[in-house]
Structures are given as C-alpha cells and as structure tokens.
Amino acid sequence: MSFYSQSNSLDSQQVDSIPNGVQSITLGDRIYRLDRLLDQVRDEIFTAASSYEIQRAVDQLFNGLRSLRREASRDEWRQLIDRGRSHSLCQIVHEDPFTSRAFNKPRGYAGDAVMMDYIYSDDGDSSVPETGPIGKAIFHYTTSAPASAGVRERRCHVASLLDQLGAESPGRDVLAIACGHLREASVSSEVHLEKFGRFLALDADPESLDEVGARYGRFGIKPIQADVRRMLTGRTDLGSFDLIYSTGLYDYLNDSIARRLTTNLFRDLRPGGRLVVANFLPEIRDVGYMEMFMDWHLVYRSRSDMLALTEAIGESELKEIRIQSEVNQNIIFLELTKR
C-alpha cells in the first residue's frame, strides 16, 4: 500500500475470514468503524489548512481509539491494533518524533528518558528532532495531551516534595528509583542549593545516568546503575533514606513485583521517612493511541490497586498512607510514611 492510498473498510475476503456468531459480527463492526475513523483522520490531516486542524483530527483519533478499546475484548483489541498499524495513517503519525520514538524503542523500551524530555521540551531540557509541518503539529498535540500533561504535573509534585524536605530538614538522604534524566532536579530549588545529604539516582539505563551525572552531579547527586531485580533481592545495600520515590517504574510492573518492591523500599526508610510511588490511572484518554501507534503498553492502577501494594507491610510500621492524584486525573501517587 502506498503512503497516499485509500484503505478499504472491510473487503469480502476479510468478512469471509471472520468466524460465525455474535462475537464475529461485533468484531466486524469494530473493524469497519476503525477503518472509517482512520480514513477520515488521514484525509482531514492531508486537507488541513493549519496546525490547529491537524491537531483537531488527531484529537478525534484519540477519542475514537479509546472508545474502541473500551468496547473490544483483549483479543479483539489486538486485532484492531494490527489493522491500525497496517493503515497508511500509521506512517503519517510516525512523523511525530514522540510517537515514532516510542514505537521504534531505540533504547529497547518505550517511555525512555529522551521521550520524557520531549514532554518537558518547553523547559529547555531537550532539543526535538526536526520534522515536517504535519509531524510538528502532531508532536505539539501528543506532548500536550492528558498523559503528557500528567507527566509534567508528576515532575512538579516530586520537585515540591524535594523542596519541602530540603527546606524543613536539610541534610536528609534521598533515593530516586528508575530516575531517567531526573528532570525534577531542574525545577527543585533545594537541589540547586545542595540541601541534601546523600542523593542517589538509580536507573538501569547507563545513557540516562550519564546525563544525570553531567547535569546534576555538581549538586551532589550520585548516579548508580541498578535494575529492578537487584532491588527485589536486596542486593543494592544502599542503606536507609528519608525519602524514596519512583515516578515511572510502577507503570511497567505487574502486581506481584510491585508489591514486593514496595515492601523492600519501605523497609529502607528511616523512621519518619516517606516512600512515594506514582502510577497512571486507568481510562486515560491517550490509551488507545498509545497502544496502537506507539506500541506503549502500561500497567494502570486505581486507588484500590495502589492501596493493595501495601498489603505485605505491617500495620504497626505504617504511620500514614496517603493516596492522591494530580490535577489532570491521569497519574496517582501512593505516599507511605514510616512510623
């Protein structure tokens, strides 16, 4: 199929290949609706007279894909994803550097630190690859969409925690888990004032840690390479901390691993110390687009799901449990204070 060719909605051969029964009729209807949505969005992008019109078409795509994902079974959604990626619109949205980087995974996984920097690009923490007018318009939409807005609020939330700790109790020790490029350090005044004792930044990605050392090493932050397996087995042996936080890791962990990691990290807190972990909430508006065109699949958790991560922690050890979401209602925070 050429880049500009039309995508037929549902040809007779495909209809014949669908099994008989109510379920097959439902799937056929969803395939038809998906094709109509993708055709319409593609055509609107090509005829758009402005960036605004391109972004309006992408907004329609986000909403339509979320609706289809909600209705479809898991197996049906996988088939719809495959069909969407074979559509000519896929190549168009991959002109967006944010979408294409997630899909192509140059560091082996979606949501890497460079992608997060794209979200923070207005703050001068990264440069965005050159792209054409369509790619630029889509980029501005995807990096401003609800999930991206939530990521920016997540960074601000963690920076506020750091500023509060540094101002009220100078010299405290901090551990950042799966730190990425640690961009909360860019917006924390207390980091720049070097108000912390030890500040360790852990990540499995050596390229991310190189950036952390180059950018924030002068503030006393020490990058350390370690993966989740070492943290689960307790082989990091880094001592105890007053604040431990993780912003993006839990979105990729199943419940069993997340519970075990929460228990281990809580164990490494000093009395009065806090553990803060973030996770995307279910039903974010971006989810259908993320999974179909970015190949970005997360583990979403509700408030009750986050609370369940504390089940292995003794009640006598817990002073306080707080659960709150950021203003966009896309990301939730679990905060545990040790007695």
Secondary structure, 3 states (H helix, E strand, C coil): CCCCCCCCCCCHHHHHHCCCCHHHHHHHHHHHHHHHHHHHHHHHHHHCCCHHHHHHHHHHHHHHHHHHHHHCCHHHHHHHHHHHHCCHHHHHHCCCHHHHHHHHCCCCCCCCHHHHHHHCHHHCCCCCCCCCHHHHHHHHHHCCCHHHHHHHHHHHHHHHHHHHHHHHCCCCCEEEECCCCCHHHHCCHHHHCCCCCCEEEEECCHHHHHHHHHHHHHHCEEEEECCHHHHHHCCCCCCCEEEEEECCHHHHCCHHHHHHHHHHHHHCEEEEEEEEEEEECCCCCCHHHHHHHCCCCCCCCCHHHHHHCCCCCCHHHEEEEEEEECCCCCEEEEEEEEC
